[in-house]
Amino acid sequence: MIAKFAKKINEILIQKGIVQKEDAELYQYGIENGIVVAGNLLASGIFGIVTGRPGLVLVFLLFYASLRSYSGGSHCKSRIGCFLISMAILSIPVYTHEFVMNNVPATVILMIGIAAVVVILILSPVESINKPLDDEEKKYYARVTHCIVALQVCVLIILFCLDLQDYFYAGYVSIVLVAVFMVMGKIAVKRYVQ
């Protein structure tokens, strides 16, 4: 359905002379991805409003999307699977916040956070089976990932010091999940190569 809609938009752009025929495939791919991203953002916003935690969802998405875009890791094979897992992931900071922050000792939270950051720094970037990276891309993605995670750690410290636990936890969980997906991605690539 998304592909058909993107194709129609692309055909209109070609007819109006906005897109050249030789670039049609690239534009269709971009339009499809744009529709998917917009749909995911809309669904995430609705999820945040329905759960009464729009700020927490927004902070989680800012941390998660910015870091995950450059760090790599495990990916779903289908768009539907990706969407469903994304919605499930959003429920983690929303529904585990109070339990974790009230029952898990701060030192355990700190140790898990440090371990996640170390994993990200060591493994980044994790290639996808579908998109291998050359040496130059690996260096670039690693550098960007290291800068993003350093900035995010600074923001987490500020949120913690300001006692904004909801937002601290949202950012913290995103870093932990990115590390988990990186480990899963590394394992998947090793299994595929063997």
N, C-alpha and C positions, 0 to 999 in steps of 0.2 A: 504494500500500500504506500509506504513512504517512498519507495523507488519509483512508483508510477507517478506520484505527486511531484517528485523532484524532476522526473523526466518531462512532465508537462510544463513546469516552470522553465526548465532549460530550453524546451522547444520555443516557448514564447520569447525568451531572451535571444535565441538565434534568429527568429523571424524579425525581431525589432533591430537586429544588427548589433546588439550589445555584446553578444558572444560569437566568436568565430567558430565555424563548424569543426575545425581541427582541435579546438579547445573544449568541445562539448563534453567529452567524457570526464575531464578534470573538473569542470564546473558542476556536472551532475553529482559527482562524488562529494564535492564541497557543499552543495545544496542539501544532499541527503544527510551529511554529518551535521550541518547547521540545524536541520529540522530535529534530528535526534537530540542534540544538545539543548535546543530550546524546549523540547518536550520534557527532557529530564529536569531542567531547571524549573519549569512550571510545576511538574509533579513534586519536586522537592519543596518548592514554596508552599504548595497546597498541604503537603505533609507537615511542614513546620507550623502552619496556621492551625490545622486540624488538631495537632498534638499540643497546641499552646506553647510551643517552643521555637518560634521563628528565628529568634536571635541565635539560639544554640545551633540550629540547623545551618544558618548562614555562616557562622564562624567555622563550623565543621567543614562545610563545602569550600570555604576560602582556603583553609589549611590543606585539606585533602586534595582538592583539584590542582592547586598550584604545585604541590610537591609530587603528586602522582604523575603529572604530565611529563616530568623530567626524569624521575627515578626509575620508571618502568616497573615490571613485575608481571604477575599472572593476569591474563585477560580472558574474558569469556569469548566463546566462538560465535555466539549469536547476539544480535541487538536486544532481543527479548530477554535473554539470559542476563545480559549486562544491566538492563533496566531493572529486572527483578532483584538482582543482587545489590544494585545501588540502593534500591528502596530498603532492602533488608539491612544494609550497612548503616543507612541513616537512622534506623531504629536503635542502633547500639548506643550512641551518645544520649539519645532522648530517654530511653528506658533503663539504662544502667547507671546513669549519673548518681542518683541518690544512694543506691545500694553501695556502689564502689566508694564514693567519697565519704560515706558514713561508716563503712565496715572494713575497708582495707587500710592498713597502716600507711601513713605518709611515706615511710621509708621504702615500703614495697612499691608504691606508686612511683617513687623517684627512681628506684632501681630498674623497674620495667621501662620507664621512659629513657633512662640512660642507655639501656641495652638496645632499645629501638633506634635511638639516634646513632649508636655505634654501627648497628647493622646497616642502616641507610648510608652512612659515610663509607663503609667498607664495600658494600655491594653495588652501589650506584655507578652507572645505570645497569639495570637488568634488561637484557635484550628479550624481545618477544620472538617466539618461533617464527611468526609471520614477518617480522621486521628486524633482521640483523643489522647491527651498526658497524660502520667502519671505525678505524682507530681515532680519526679526527672527531667523529660524532660522539664516541665514547668519552673523550676528553671534555668536549663541550658540555654534554649532559651531566657528567660528574661534577664539573665546576659549578654549573647552575644549581644542581641538586644540593651541593654543599653550602652554597650561599643561601638558598631558600631555607634549608633546615636550620642554619645558624640564625637567620632572622626569626624564624618561627620559635626557636628556643628562647630568644630574647623577649619576644611577645608573650610567650607562656610565663616567663618569670615576672613580667610586668602584671599580667592578669592575676597571677597567684598573689603577688604582693598587694594588689588592689582588692583582694578577696572577691574576685569575680569568678567564683568556682564553676558556674555553668559554662562560661566561655573558656576557662582554663581547661576543663575536662573535655570540651568539644575539640579543642586543638590538640590536646594530649592524645585522645583516642585516635584522631586522624593520623598522627605520627606513628602510633603503635600499629594501626592497620596497614599503613603504607609499608612498614617494615615486614609485616606478616606476608603481604602480597609479593614483596620482593623475594622473600625466602621461597615462597611457593613458585614464583616464576623461575627462580634459579634452579629449583629441583625439576621443574617441567622441562626446561631447556636441556639439562643434563640427561634426563631420561630420553628425550627426543634425539639427542646426538648419539647416544649409545646404541 
